[in-house]
Amino acid sequence: MSLTNTEKKRFRAIGHSLKPVVIIAQKGLTENIGLEINRALDSHELIKLKLQIPDRAAKQKLTEEICKNYKAEAVQSIGNVLLLYRAAKRPDPKLSNLLRKIS
């Protein structure tokens, strides 16, 4: 699953107004954090995460791990904020950040 530049640009525009739904701090990627990321991606398709990790290399490694484990794609990473996308099997127009922004 690879996004085109046009899709990434559109998702970044939508993601600009989103608030982080999950914050990952010192304990890293715990089971509960993973469940919440998975639930949020299923419901909203496009989500923001806040990574409160000071080391840039560790942040990059965590981003790759999240993308691999949850079959998501990193749309954008600026500072401590990560924008993730995963297409839903059956998107809910009331919850999906992509469908709500189109209407």
Backbone torsions as a table, in degrees:
resi	resn	phi	psi	omega
1	MET	NA	106.5	178.8
2	SER	-124.5	129.6	-178.7
3	LEU	-84.1	145.5	174.6
4	THR	-79.0	165.1	178.6
5	ASN	-62.1	-35.9	178.6
6	THR	-64.1	-43.1	178.7
7	GLU	-65.5	-42.9	178.9
8	LYS	-61.0	-41.3	179.5
9	LYS	-62.8	-43.1	179.2
10	ARG	-64.8	-44.0	-179.2
11	PHE	-66.1	-37.2	176.8
12	ARG	-63.8	-39.3	178.7
13	ALA	-64.2	-42.4	178.1
14	ILE	-67.6	-43.3	-176.5
15	GLY	-67.3	-20.1	-179.2
16	HIS	-55.9	-38.4	-176.8
17	SER	-90.5	-3.9	-178.9
18	LEU	-78.8	151.9	174.2
19	LYS	-101.7	149.3	177.5
20	PRO	-61.2	131.3	179.7
21	VAL	-95.5	-19.5	179.4
22	VAL	-135.9	137.2	175.8
23	ILE	-117.9	125.1	179.3
24	ILE	-108.0	120.7	-176.0
25	ALA	-114.1	-145.9	-171.5
26	GLN	-59.3	-34.6	-177.7
27	LYS	-72.6	-12.8	176.4
28	GLY	77.4	-149.1	-174.3
29	LEU	-88.1	88.6	178.6
30	THR	-84.7	172.7	-179.7
31	GLU	-62.1	-43.4	-179.7
32	ASN	-65.9	-39.2	176.5
33	ILE	-62.1	-43.5	178.7
34	GLY	-60.5	-42.1	178.3
35	LEU	-63.3	-40.3	-179.7
36	GLU	-68.3	-39.7	176.7
37	ILE	-61.8	-45.8	-179.5
38	ASN	-61.8	-45.0	179.2
39	ARG	-62.4	-43.9	-178.8
40	ALA	-65.0	-41.7	178.5
41	LEU	-66.0	-38.7	177.4
42	ASP	-62.6	-40.7	-176.5
43	SER	-80.7	-47.3	-168.2
44	HIS	-105.1	-16.5	-179.0
45	GLU	68.2	-46.6	-179.3
46	LEU	-119.2	118.1	-176.7
47	ILE	-135.2	160.1	173.7
48	LYS	-109.5	139.8	173.4
49	LEU	-120.2	146.9	174.5
50	LYS	-111.6	121.8	-179.0
51	LEU	-105.2	106.6	-179.6
52	GLN	-93.1	64.9	-179.1
53	ILE	-125.7	120.9	-173.9
54	PRO	-71.9	-29.2	-174.8
55	ASP	-82.1	123.6	-177.2
56	ARG	-63.0	-41.8	-179.5
57	ALA	-66.0	-41.0	178.2
58	ALA	-65.4	-37.2	178.2
59	LYS	-64.2	-42.7	178.9
60	GLN	-64.7	-41.9	179.2
61	LYS	-64.6	-42.2	178.3
62	LEU	-63.9	-40.7	178.1
63	THR	-60.2	-45.7	179.0
64	GLU	-63.7	-39.1	179.3
65	GLU	-65.5	-43.1	178.8
66	ILE	-62.6	-46.4	-179.3
67	CYS	-61.3	-40.8	-178.7
68	LYS	-70.8	-47.1	-175.9
69	ASN	-67.5	-33.3	-174.1
70	TYR	-111.9	12.3	177.2
71	LYS	50.7	43.9	-179.6
72	ALA	-110.5	167.1	176.9
73	GLU	-122.7	133.3	177.4
74	ALA	-76.6	117.8	179.3
75	VAL	-84.2	-41.7	-175.7
76	GLN	-157.4	146.1	175.3
77	SER	-137.7	113.2	178.5
78	ILE	-128.0	119.1	179.8
79	GLY	60.0	-121.0	-179.2
80	ASN	-96.6	5.7	-174.8
81	VAL	-110.7	133.6	-179.6
82	LEU	-122.0	130.8	177.7
83	LEU	-105.4	120.3	-177.0
84	LEU	-115.7	149.1	177.7
85	TYR	-134.5	136.5	169.1
86	ARG	-147.6	124.8	-178.9
87	ALA	-66.3	135.8	177.6
88	ALA	-84.7	149.0	177.9
89	LYS	-66.4	-44.7	175.5
90	ARG	-133.4	90.8	-177.0
91	PRO	-65.8	137.3	176.7
92	ASP	-91.6	118.3	-177.8
93	PRO	-59.7	-22.4	-179.7
94	LYS	-82.2	-23.6	-176.0
95	LEU	-109.0	-33.1	-174.9
96	SER	-64.0	125.5	177.8
97	ASN	-65.5	-27.0	-179.9
98	LEU	-75.6	-43.4	-178.1
99	LEU	-74.3	-34.2	179.3
100	ARG	-67.6	-32.7	-178.3
101	LYS	-77.3	-24.9	179.7
102	ILE	-72.5	-40.5	-175.4
103	SER	-66.5	NA	NA
